[in-house]
Amino acid sequence: MAFLIREYTSSTPRLPTALAVIPAAGGTVSVIVREGDTIPNGGGTFSKFDSFNIPWMHNGAVVFYGRGTSRSGIYEWSGGSLSMVVDSTTARPGGGTFSGTFGTEPVKDGQDYAFIYSSALYRKKNGTFSLVANSLTPVPGGTGNLSIYTSPSLRSGRLIFHATRSASPAEFGIYLHTDDGITPIVDTRTDFGTPGKVPVSYGLARSGAWVNDSAIAFRVTFSDKSTAIYKATFQPAAGEFTGRVVFTGPRTGTITVTSRSGYTYALLRTTTLTAADQQQVSSLAGTGNDLV
């Protein structure tokens, strides 16, 4: 667990603010960065950490927002050392640098990072930066453009986030970003199946959003002022499972390939192959084990 050590204003001399970690099972608290430490990639030293500094921990690494006298950015502590993920000198997709204002809730999953910058949502995946959404991004299936982004959270290549449209008519929702683009999970048009249960807001906790690799939890406030917690489960997308087997001579027997857990495979065709024939075959339900 990563957390903020706040300033104690009554102490003399004044003690510096800091970010620290403690094992989930308990144990020793370790300070990973404190006010006055040197900022990676230049830029002087870190200024005071406060309640806007919300660290994120993943597999022992911590990402956080930090600022100094001459620059700010997103930084990472891993293996006992600090490094820069992105700062005000980093080239920005579309031109320029990230010289504006960073959001204070960056997240990571492996080598996949997401962060908010100047009312836009960005992603850094395997070292490459990309723009996810900004004030010019159309509301998926809705009216106008999204403009405010909060609560990003990553898991296994999926990025979820909360977004709203500040103009009228109101648009808000929880959205999913993958390589295929942005789609709504829930939004102003979501029907929860009960008369009078019209959503007026959603809540998403970045630290507790993911139930598992394929499901998220979120809060809904309805027009009758009631609230509820829901779970949304992602269904595997339909697609084509392909493979290639090359024979150097006559063969009989079974071809075995590896299936993917959570996916269902339909038998398309079986045949006896002869010289120069090629056929496409898929079969049975995927369990993550061998598919025969």
C-alpha positions in Angstrom: 0.0 0.0 0.0 1.2 3.5 -0.9 0.2 6.6 1.1 0.9 10.2 1.8 2.7 11.4 5.0 1.3 14.9 5.5 2.9 17.9 7.1 2.5 18.3 10.8 2.3 22.1 11.2 2.9 22.1 14.9 6.3 20.4 14.7 9.5 22.4 15.2 11.5 22.1 13.1 9.0 21.5 10.3 9.1 17.9 9.1 9.1 17.3 5.3 6.1 15.7 3.6 6.6 12.4 1.9 5.2 9.3 0.2 5.6 5.9 1.7 4.8 2.3 1.3 3.9 -0.6 3.6 3.4 -4.3 2.7 -0.3 -5.3 2.5 0.3 -7.9 5.2 1.8 -5.2 7.5 5.4 -4.6 8.5 7.8 -1.7 8.1 6.9 1.6 6.6 9.4 2.7 4.0 9.6 6.3 2.7 10.1 6.3 -1.1 10.3 10.0 -1.8 10.2 13.1 0.4 9.9 16.8 -0.1 13.4 18.1 -1.1 14.5 15.0 -2.9 16.1 15.4 -6.3 13.6 15.1 -9.2 14.6 12.6 -11.9 15.5 14.1 -15.3 16.4 17.4 -13.7 14.1 20.1 -12.5 15.5 20.7 -9.0 13.9 19.1 -6.0 10.4 18.0 -5.1 8.1 20.6 -3.6 5.6 19.7 -0.8 3.4 16.6 -1.2 -0.2 17.2 -0.2 -3.6 15.6 -0.4 -3.6 16.1 -4.2 -0.7 13.6 -4.5 -2.5 10.3 -4.8 0.1 7.5 -5.3 -0.8 4.3 -7.2 0.9 1.0 -6.4 1.2 -2.0 -8.8 3.3 -5.1 -8.3 5.6 -3.2 -5.8 6.1 -0.1 -8.0 4.5 3.2 -7.2 3.5 6.0 -9.7 2.7 9.5 -8.4 2.4 13.1 -9.4 5.2 15.4 -8.3 6.2 19.0 -8.9 9.2 21.2 -8.3 10.2 24.8 -8.9 10.7 24.4 -12.6 8.8 21.4 -13.8 6.2 18.8 -12.9 5.3 15.3 -14.0 4.5 11.7 -13.3 7.2 9.7 -11.6 7.7 6.1 -10.6 9.5 4.4 -7.7 10.5 0.8 -8.3 13.2 -1.4 -6.9 14.4 1.4 -4.6 15.0 4.1 -7.2 13.0 6.9 -8.8 12.5 7.4 -12.5 10.5 9.8 -14.7 7.4 8.5 -16.6 6.5 11.8 -18.2 7.3 15.4 -17.4 7.0 18.9 -18.8 9.9 18.4 -21.2 8.4 15.2 -22.7 7.3 15.4 -26.4 3.5 15.3 -26.6 1.5 13.6 -29.3 0.3 16.2 -31.8 3.2 18.5 -31.1 4.7 20.5 -28.2 5.5 19.2 -24.8 3.6 18.3 -21.6 4.2 21.8 -20.2 0.8 22.3 -18.7 -1.0 20.9 -15.7 -0.9 17.2 -14.8 -3.7 15.4 -13.0 -2.9 13.9 -9.7 -4.2 10.3 -10.2 -1.9 8.4 -12.6 -2.2 4.6 -12.8 -0.1 1.8 -14.3 -0.5 -1.9 -15.2 2.8 -3.5 -16.2 4.3 -1.2 -18.8 0.9 0.5 -19.5 0.4 3.9 -17.9 -2.5 6.3 -18.0 -2.6 9.9 -16.8 -4.7 13.1 -17.1 -3.1 16.2 -18.5 -4.8 19.6 -19.2 -8.3 18.1 -19.3 -7.2 15.3 -21.6 -6.5 11.6 -21.0 -3.2 10.1 -22.2 -1.7 6.7 -22.3 1.9 5.5 -22.4 2.1 1.9 -23.5 5.5 0.2 -23.9 7.2 3.5 -24.1 4.9 5.1 -26.7 2.5 8.0 -25.8 -1.0 8.3 -27.3 -3.9 10.6 -26.8 -7.0 8.7 -25.5 -9.5 11.5 -25.3 -9.8 15.3 -25.0 -12.3 18.1 -25.4 -12.6 17.3 -29.1 -13.6 13.7 -28.4 -17.3 13.0 -29.4 -19.5 11.5 -26.7 -19.9 7.8 -27.9 -23.5 7.4 -29.0 -24.4 10.8 -27.5 -24.3 14.6 -28.1 -21.4 16.9 -28.2 -17.9 16.3 -26.9 -16.5 14.9 -23.6 -14.5 17.5 -21.6 -13.7 16.3 -18.1 -11.9 13.1 -17.3 -11.3 11.4 -13.9 -10.6 8.1 -12.2 -8.6 6.2 -14.9 -7.9 2.6 -14.1 -6.0 -0.1 -16.1 -6.1 -3.9 -16.2 -4.9 -6.3 -18.9 -4.9 -3.8 -21.7 -8.2 -2.3 -20.8 -8.4 1.3 -19.7 -11.6 2.5 -18.0 -12.4 6.1 -16.9 -15.2 8.4 -15.9 -16.0 11.3 -18.2 -18.5 14.1 -18.5 -19.7 16.8 -20.9 -19.8 20.2 -19.2 -22.3 21.7 -21.6 -26.0 21.0 -22.0 -27.5 18.5 -22.5 -25.6 16.6 -19.8 -23.6 13.6 -20.8 -21.7 11.4 -18.4 -20.6 7.8 -18.1 -17.9 5.2 -17.5 -16.0 4.4 -20.7 -13.7 1.7 -21.9 -10.6 2.4 -24.1 -8.9 -0.4 -26.0 -7.0 -0.5 -29.3 -10.4 -0.5 -31.0 -11.4 2.9 -29.6 -13.7 4.2 -26.9 -17.1 2.6 -26.0 -19.5 3.3 -23.1 -19.9 0.8 -20.3 -22.7 2.8 -18.7 -23.9 6.3 -19.5 -26.9 8.6 -19.4 -28.8 6.2 -21.7 -28.3 3.1 -19.6 -31.5 1.3 -18.7 -31.2 -0.4 -15.3 -34.5 -2.3 -15.7 -36.5 -0.6 -13.0 -39.0 2.2 -13.7 -37.9 5.5 -12.2 -34.3 4.4 -11.8 -32.7 7.0 -14.1 -29.0 7.5 -13.6 -27.9 11.0 -12.6 -24.2 10.3 -11.8 -21.7 7.5 -11.6 -18.8 6.9 -9.3 -15.6 5.0 -10.1 -12.8 4.3 -7.6 -9.6 3.8 -9.5 -8.1 1.7 -6.7 -11.1 -0.6 -6.4 -12.7 -0.5 -9.8 -11.5 -3.9 -11.0 -13.2 -7.0 -9.5 -11.1 -9.2 -11.7 -9.6 -9.1 -15.2 -13.0 -9.1 -16.9 -15.3 -7.2 -14.5 -15.5 -3.7 -12.8 -17.6 -2.3 -9.9 -19.1 1.2 -9.9 -21.6 3.3 -8.0 -24.8 4.7 -9.4 -26.9 7.6 -8.1 -30.5 7.6 -9.4 -33.0 10.5 -9.9 -35.0 9.3 -6.9 -31.8 9.9 -4.8 -31.2 6.2 -4.2 -27.7 4.7 -4.8 -26.5 1.3 -5.7 -23.3 -0.6 -6.5 -23.2 -2.6 -9.8 -20.8 -4.9 -11.5 -20.2 -4.9 -15.2 -18.6 -7.9 -16.8 -16.8 -7.8 -20.2 -17.8 -10.4 -22.7 -15.2 -11.8 -25.0 -15.5 -10.3 -28.4 -16.4 -12.5 -31.4 -13.5 -13.1 -33.7 -11.7 -15.6 -35.9 -9.3 -18.2 -34.5 -6.7 -19.1 -37.1 -3.7 -21.3 -37.3 -1.4 -23.0 -39.8 0.0 -26.5 -39.9 2.5 -27.6 -42.6 3.0 -31.2 -43.5 6.0 -32.5 -45.4 4.3 -35.8 -46.2 1.1 -37.9 -45.6 -0.1 -37.6 -42.0 -3.0 -38.8 -39.9 -3.9 -38.1 -36.3 -4.9 -35.1 -34.1 -3.9 -31.5 -34.4 -3.7 -29.8 -31.0 -3.6 -26.0 -30.5 -3.8 -23.8 -27.4 -7.1 -22.1 -26.6 -7.7 -18.9 -24.7 -9.5 -19.0 -21.4 -13.0 -17.4 -21.5 -13.5 -17.7 -25.3 -15.9 -20.1 -27.0 -14.9 -21.8 -30.2 -17.4 -23.1 -32.8 -16.6 -26.0 -35.1 -16.6 -24.5 -38.6 -15.4 -27.4 -40.7 -13.6 -30.7 -40.7 -12.3 -32.5 -43.7 -9.8 -35.0 -45.0 -6.9 -33.0 -46.5 -5.4 -34.0 -49.8 -2.4 -32.5 -51.6 -2.7 -28.7 -52.1 -5.8 -28.5 -49.9 -6.1 -25.9 -47.1 -9.0 -25.7 -44.6 -9.9 -23.5 -41.6 -11.0 -25.3 -38.5 -11.9 -24.2 -34.9 -13.4 -26.3 -32.2 -14.8 -26.6 -28.7 -14.7 -24.1 -25.7 -11.5 -22.4 -24.6 -10.4 -23.2 -21.1 -6.8 -21.9 -21.3 -5.6 -25.5 -21.9 -5.0 -27.5 -25.0 -7.8 -27.4 -27.6 -8.1 -30.7 -29.6 
